[in-house]
Amino acid sequence: MKQLLLSVVLLAALGWTACSAPIETLSSDTPIPSPTGAELASFLASLPLPEGWQESVALQRYNPDNLFDYMDGEAELYFTYRFARLVVGQYEGPGGMAMAVELYEVANPADAYGLYTYYHMGEPLDLGQGAVKEPGYRLTFWQNRFFARVFSMKDAIPDETLMAFARRLSALLPSGGEPPSLVDMLPLDGLRSGSVVFFHDKLVLDNLFWLGIDNALGLTRETDAVLGSYERSGTELQLLLVQYPSDKDAAETWPQVQAAEWPDVALRERAGVYIWLVAGDDSAAADALSREVAAGLP
């Protein structure tokens, strides 16, 4: 099988320009609810710190108008997940240890889950609605419409300290949140753990699975998409499943999907509001996976 482009490029700025939007709404006019009973910053402001730790810098607050000040070059990706707000806390602890906590609020739990899957790296943990840890350096989790990162700003930090910060933050956030239903439509047989990424926009897809410059799939912030990697009988496959807002949208997109020149794509199919691609060298395995997708659609 030809080598597929799967590396996640974190600092991407391809083909999308951020727009200036008020904190309360996004460019898609999706309302952004305020956290129940408090502003976002109050979660970190009230975070109980482990013994020996203290705040080293005043809380930093960001919204769609100034996120570039914090992450120039990467902010576009957060906008595709309907970013609303970010609060950053910095802390110092015993022996000169330094820690930062980023707390992101997005439009809904599906987008929080999407950010989590995009940045998924490390060992799985039972925290929030899903968490992973890079020992000594980073812990990320999602919960409700929030995506959180706890990470060392210098040298390695004991894992129990990472967990202490993350657990205390999780306890402050509203509970709940389910992954988008589209994720449940991926067949489980052979699906690689940690390979699933949920997203909307072509910018994210470009960083995961290159299908050329043209947006033949018609991806926008109104489409839902999920990408998963499979290994079946020694064969590597990629499955991309896209859900469009309406049957009309999918039907209008389908001719350009059929005409697109994608050498690594073995199969492309459509059913109602769904279009899916299977990439891989084994046509029989690709066909079997595609039939399983079709059988699992609502």
C-alpha positions in Angstrom: 0.0 0.0 0.0 1.3 3.4 -0.8 2.3 5.4 2.2 -0.6 7.6 3.2 -0.1 11.1 4.6 -1.2 10.7 8.2 1.2 12.9 10.2 -0.6 15.6 12.2 0.8 19.1 11.4 0.0 21.2 14.4 1.0 24.5 13.0 -1.2 24.7 9.9 -2.5 27.7 8.0 -3.8 26.3 4.7 -6.6 27.8 2.8 -8.6 29.4 5.6 -8.7 32.9 7.0 -9.9 33.7 10.5 -12.8 36.1 10.8 -13.4 38.6 13.5 -16.4 37.4 15.6 -17.8 38.5 18.9 -17.3 36.3 21.9 -21.0 35.4 22.1 -21.4 34.0 18.6 -19.4 32.3 15.9 -19.3 33.1 12.2 -21.7 30.2 11.6 -24.2 32.1 14.0 -24.1 29.2 16.4 -24.9 30.5 19.9 -22.2 29.9 22.5 -23.7 29.3 25.9 -21.9 30.7 28.9 -20.8 28.3 31.6 -23.5 27.6 34.2 -23.3 30.1 37.0 -19.8 31.5 36.1 -17.6 32.9 33.4 -15.0 30.6 32.0 -12.2 32.3 33.8 -13.7 31.5 37.1 -13.1 27.8 36.7 -9.3 28.4 36.8 -9.6 31.3 39.2 -11.2 28.8 41.7 -8.9 25.9 40.9 -7.6 24.4 44.2 -3.9 24.1 43.8 -1.8 21.2 45.1 0.3 21.9 48.1 3.4 23.9 47.3 2.0 25.4 44.1 0.9 29.0 43.4 -0.2 31.1 40.5 2.9 32.7 38.7 1.1 34.8 36.1 -2.3 36.4 36.1 -4.9 34.5 34.1 -4.8 35.1 30.4 -8.1 35.3 28.5 -8.6 34.9 24.7 -11.6 35.0 22.3 -11.9 34.8 18.5 -10.7 38.3 18.1 -7.3 37.8 19.8 -6.5 34.1 19.8 -3.8 34.8 17.2 -1.9 36.6 20.0 -1.6 33.3 21.8 -1.1 30.9 18.9 -0.2 32.7 15.7 -0.5 30.1 12.9 -2.5 27.5 14.7 -5.6 29.5 15.6 -7.3 28.7 12.3 -7.6 25.1 13.3 -9.4 26.0 16.6 -11.9 28.1 14.6 -12.8 25.1 12.6 -14.0 23.5 15.8 -16.1 26.6 16.6 -13.8 28.1 19.2 -15.4 30.5 21.7 -13.0 31.2 24.5 -9.7 30.2 26.1 -8.3 30.8 29.6 -4.7 30.1 30.4 -3.3 29.7 33.9 0.5 29.5 34.8 1.8 28.0 38.0 5.1 27.5 39.8 5.8 24.7 42.3 8.5 23.1 44.4 12.0 22.9 43.0 11.3 25.4 40.2 8.7 23.3 38.5 6.4 25.3 36.1 3.0 24.2 34.9 0.4 25.7 32.5 -3.3 24.9 32.2 -5.3 25.7 29.0 -9.1 25.5 29.2 -10.9 25.9 25.9 -14.7 26.4 25.4 -16.2 25.5 22.1 -19.7 25.4 20.7 -20.8 21.9 21.9 -19.5 18.6 23.2 -19.0 17.2 19.7 -16.4 20.0 18.9 -14.7 19.5 22.3 -14.4 15.8 21.4 -13.1 16.7 18.0 -10.3 18.9 19.4 -9.4 16.1 21.8 -9.2 13.5 19.0 -7.1 15.8 16.8 -4.5 16.3 19.6 -4.9 12.8 21.0 -1.4 11.5 22.0 -0.3 9.3 24.9 -1.7 6.8 27.3 -5.4 6.6 27.9 -6.8 7.7 31.3 -10.1 7.5 33.1 -10.8 11.2 33.4 -13.5 13.5 32.1 -15.1 12.0 29.0 -11.7 10.9 27.7 -8.1 11.7 28.6 -4.6 10.8 27.5 -1.2 11.4 29.2 2.3 11.9 27.9 4.1 10.9 31.1 5.9 13.8 32.9 4.9 16.4 30.4 1.3 16.6 29.2 -2.3 15.6 30.0 -5.3 16.4 27.9 -9.0 15.7 28.4 -12.4 16.7 27.2 -15.6 17.2 29.2 -18.9 18.7 28.1 -18.0 21.5 25.7 -14.6 22.0 27.2 -11.1 20.8 26.1 -8.3 21.1 28.6 -4.5 20.7 28.5 -2.3 20.5 31.6 1.4 20.6 30.7 4.9 21.2 31.9 6.5 24.5 30.8 10.1 23.3 31.5 11.3 20.0 32.7 9.4 16.8 33.5 6.8 16.9 36.2 5.7 14.0 38.3 2.6 12.3 36.8 0.7 12.6 40.1 1.1 16.4 39.8 -0.3 16.4 36.3 -3.2 14.2 37.5 -3.8 16.4 40.6 -4.3 19.5 38.4 -6.4 17.7 35.9 -8.7 16.0 38.4 -9.3 19.2 40.3 -10.2 21.0 37.1 -12.4 18.2 35.9 -14.3 18.4 39.2 -15.1 22.1 38.5 -16.4 21.7 35.0 -20.0 20.7 34.0 -20.2 17.0 33.6 -21.3 14.9 30.6 -20.9 15.1 26.9 -21.2 12.4 24.3 -19.0 11.8 21.2 -20.9 12.7 18.0 -23.1 9.9 16.7 -21.1 9.8 13.4 -18.2 8.2 15.3 -20.4 5.2 16.2 -20.9 4.5 12.5 -17.3 3.4 12.1 -16.9 -0.4 12.0 -15.0 -1.6 15.1 -13.2 -4.6 13.5 -9.6 -3.7 13.0 -10.0 0.0 14.0 -6.8 1.2 15.5 -7.0 2.6 19.0 -6.5 6.3 19.1 -6.7 6.7 15.3 -10.2 8.3 15.2 -10.4 12.0 14.5 -13.7 14.0 14.3 -13.7 17.3 12.4 -15.6 19.6 10.0 -13.2 21.5 7.8 -10.8 20.7 5.0 -8.0 22.4 6.9 -8.1 19.6 9.5 -8.3 16.9 6.8 -5.3 18.3 5.0 -3.2 17.7 8.1 -4.4 14.1 8.4 -5.0 12.7 4.9 -4.0 14.7 1.8 -6.6 14.7 -1.0 -5.2 17.5 -3.0 -5.7 21.3 -3.1 -9.3 21.2 -4.3 -12.1 20.8 -1.8 -13.9 18.1 -3.8 -15.6 16.8 -0.7 -17.2 20.2 -0.1 -16.1 20.2 3.5 -17.3 23.2 5.6 -18.0 23.9 9.3 -21.5 22.6 8.6 -20.3 19.1 7.6 -19.3 16.4 10.1 -16.5 14.0 9.2 -14.6 11.2 10.9 -11.4 9.5 9.9 -10.2 6.2 11.2 -7.3 3.8 10.5 -7.7 0.1 10.1 -5.5 -3.0 10.1 -7.1 -6.1 8.7 -5.2 -9.3 7.9 -1.9 -7.3 7.5 -3.6 -4.7 5.3 -3.7 -1.0 6.2 -6.9 0.9 5.3 -8.2 4.4 5.9 -11.9 5.2 6.2 -13.2 8.8 5.8 -17.0 9.2 6.5 -18.6 12.6 5.8 -22.2 13.6 6.8 -23.7 16.5 5.0 -26.4 18.9 6.3 -28.9 17.5 3.8 -29.4 14.9 1.1 -29.3 17.8 -1.4 -25.9 18.9 -0.2 -24.5 15.3 -0.6 -26.1 14.9 -4.0 -24.6 18.1 -5.3 -21.1 17.2 -4.0 -21.2 13.6 -5.3 -20.3 14.3 -9.0 -17.1 16.1 -8.0 -16.2 13.3 -5.6 -16.6 10.8 -8.4 -14.4 12.9 -10.7 -11.6 13.6 -8.2 -8.2 12.0 -8.9 -7.2 10.3 -5.7 -4.7 7.5 -6.5 -4.8 6.1 -2.9 -8.6 5.9 -2.7 -9.8 2.4 -3.5 -13.6 3.1 -3.1 -15.9 6.1 -2.9 -19.6 5.6 -2.0 -22.7 7.6 -1.2 -25.9 6.9 0.6 -28.3 9.7 1.5 -26.5 12.4 3.5 -23.3 10.3 3.7 -20.3 10.0 1.5 -17.4 7.8 2.4 -13.9 6.9 1.0 -11.8 3.9 1.7 -8.1 4.1 0.9 -5.8 1.1 0.6 -4.1 -1.3 -1.8 -6.3 -4.3 -1.0 -9.5 -3.8 -3.0 -11.2 -6.8 -1.4 -10.5 -5.5 2.1 -11.6 -2.0 1.1 -14.8 -3.4 -0.4 -15.6 -5.4 2.7 -15.0 -2.3 4.9 -17.2 -0.2 2.7 -20.1 -2.7 2.8 -19.9 -2.7 6.6 -20.2 1.1 6.6 -23.2 1.0 4.4 -24.8 -1.7 6.7 -24.3 0.4 9.8 -25.8 3.7 8.5 -29.2 4.8 10.0 
